[in-house]
Amino acid sequence: MDAAPGAPIIQLDNVHKVYLTGRVPVRALAGVTLSIPRGAFVAVMGPSGCGKSTLLNLIGTVDAPSEGTLTVKGVKVASLTDDELSDFRRDTIGFVYQFFNLLPSLTAAENVELPLSFAGVNGAKRRERVAELLKMVHLEERADHTPSLLSGGEQQRVAIARCLANDPDIILLDEPTGDLDRTSGRQLMELLRDLNRNAGKTLVMVTHDPFIAGFASSVLEMVDGRIAGEHQPEAGA
């Protein structure tokens, strides 16, 4: 199933998230209502502990709301079984994190190939797709290198290639440049902006850095588990 034409690709309606990790419940999200259209590039900013990463985890279906409704690509996520949810996440959503999360014993090509193996893609098609993705992120000559032989920026580009393996509609990014220098961060963001503009991917990115948020098309400000406002990124950021 896919969202109806013109419908948001991501919709949260009065979503709350409460964690019961001690004697006092912690309310990470407090009634978030949010619509993200297909093809948007949204940056989420706010102080530590305001709920940014929780919001990302809910959209990515790795966590579930305590209350409210989450709809992704026209699917009410709560209606899916665990197996259906796993398949839906694999085919619909790509994740990129601050610390790359590459398997250190595998080469760049093998790291990119993993999601294709899990999806049951045959060997010849896997190799073709891996070569295509590494070329897209300008790392075709580094395919046989393990992560320890790659720079931070190169490792993050491998992570992006891996997240694109199954051609997801949505890419979720949690501080993707947090472990990179400014030059590598800029290069990475230019790649992500191209994916948004030219490949039509919907991007939702958590960041503390206004410079990095400047690559997005809109910025959501979060405070105390709520959306406090939305604005355009700073000109020239």
N, C-alpha and C positions, 0 to 999 in steps of 0.2 A: 504494500500500500504506500501511496505517496500523498503529500499534502495537495489539496485542491489548488488549481491555478489561482495565484494571488494570495493564498493563505500563507501565514508565517511558517517557516520551516521549524522554528522552535517557539513553543508557547508555554508559559508558566502562568497559572491562575491561582492566586492566593496561596502560594507555596510556603510552607513552614518546614523547618528542619530542627529537631531537638535531639541532642545527644545525651544519653543517660549514662555518663561515664563515672559518676560519683554520687554523692548524696544530693547535690544540687543540679537539676537539669540545666544544660547549656543550650540556649536557643541561638543557633547559628544563622538561620534565616527566619524572618518574622513577617510573613505575608507578602512575598514577592510576586508581582504580576508583571509579566514581560513578554513582548512579542519581538522576535527577530526575523526579518524577512530573508528569503533565500538570496544568497549572493552578498549579504552584508559582511562588513569587517568591523567587529565591535571590540573595543578595548574596555576592560573592567578595572577600575582603580578604586583605591580607598585604603584606609589604615589597616595595619595588621589586625587580624581577628574580626574583620567586619563581615566576613562571609563570602569573600571572592572565590576561594578555592572550593568551598562547599557548593556554591552555585555551579561551578564548572563540573564538579563531580556528579551533581544531579543531572545536568544537561547530558553528560557523558554516560548516564545510566549505570555508573559504578556505585551509586548510592541512590536511595529512594526517599521521596518526601515523607515527612511525618503527617502532613496534612496538605491538601490542595492537589492540583492536577498538573501533570507534565505531559505535553504532547510534542512528539518529535516526528517530523515528516508525516503528519497526519495520524500517527499511531499514539493512542493513549498508553504510555509505557507500563502503567500498572496492570494492564490487561494481559501482558505477555507472561508466559511461563519462563522459568529460568533458562531452559534451552533456547526458547525463542528469543529471549532477551540477549543471550550470548551471541546468537547469529545476527541479530539486528545490530548490535554494537559493532561486531566485526565488519559488517558490510556498510555501515552508515557513518561511523564516527572514527576519526583518526586523532591520536593523542600525541602531543609533543611536550616534554617536561624540561625543567631547568637543567637537570643533570644527565640528560641524553638517554640513560637506561639502555645502553647497548650491551650485548653479551660480549665480554672481553675476549673470549676464546674464539669468536667467530669473526670472519672478515667482514668488510663493509657489505659486500655482495650477499654474504650468508645472512647477515642481520636483516637486510632488506627482504630477503627471500622468505623469512620465517612466516609472516602473515599469509603469504601465498600457499605455503605448505599446509598451514592450518585450514585454509579454505579449500584444500583438495585440488589445487591447480596442478596440472601435469608438468613434468620436468622441463620440456621444451618451452612451453608457454611461460613457466616461471623464469627461466633464464632470459627469455626475450623481454619480459616485463622488468626484470631487475636491471638489465642493460639500459632500457629506456629511462627508468627512474634515475639511475646514477648519472646518465647524461643530462637529464633535466636539472639536477643539482650540481652539475659541473664536477663530478667526481669519478668519471668513467676510468680515469687513469689510476685511481686509488682503490679500485674494486677489491684487490687482493690484500689490502692492508687491514690489520686488526686495529681496534680503537686506540691502542697505546701508541700507534704510529701516526695517528691523525691529530691535527690541532683541534682545539675546542670548537671552532667554527665548522671544521670539516665533520666532526662527530655530530654536531647538531644538524648539519645538512643530510647526513646519513639517516638520522632520526626522522627527518621530514620525509625523505624518500620511503622509509619503512612505513610511515603513517599513511602514505599515499598508495601503498601497494594494492589494496583492494578498492581503490578509487572511491573513497568516502565522500559524501556530500558535505560533511561538517568536519572541520578541524578545530580542536580545542587545544589551547596553548597556555601552559602555566609558567609564567616567567621565562619564556624561551631564550631570552638573551641575558639572563641573570648571571650566568657563569662565563660570559664572553666580554672581550674588550670592545670598545666603541666601534672600531672599524669592522670587526667581525659581526657585531650586532647590527650595524647598518646593512651590511651585505645580506645577512639573513632576512632582515625585514623587507628588503627590496625583493627577495625571492618570494616571500610570503605575499607581498602586495601583488606580485605578478600572478600568483596562483589564484588570488581573489579576483583580480580584474580580467585575466585571460582565460582561466579555467572555470570560473564561476563558483569556486568553493566558498562556502560560508565559514568565516573564521570568528571565533570568540576567544579573546586573549586576556589573561590576567597579567597585569604589570604594575610596578611601582614607578616606572620611569616615564615622565611626560614626553621625552624624546621618542621613545619606542611607541607610546600611544599615538604619537603624531602620524604614524603610518596607517592608522585605522580610519574608517569613515565616520565613526561616532564613538563617544566615550561615555560610559555609564559610571557614575560615582556611587559607591556603596558606603553606608554608615550604619553600624549596629544592625546588620542583617537585613537592611532595606535598601531599595534603590532610591537614592537621595536626589538624583537628577541626571539629565543627559545633555551633552553638549558636543559641539564640533571640536576636533583636536586643535591645539594651538597652531596658528599659522606659522609655517617655517620651521616647525619642530623637527 
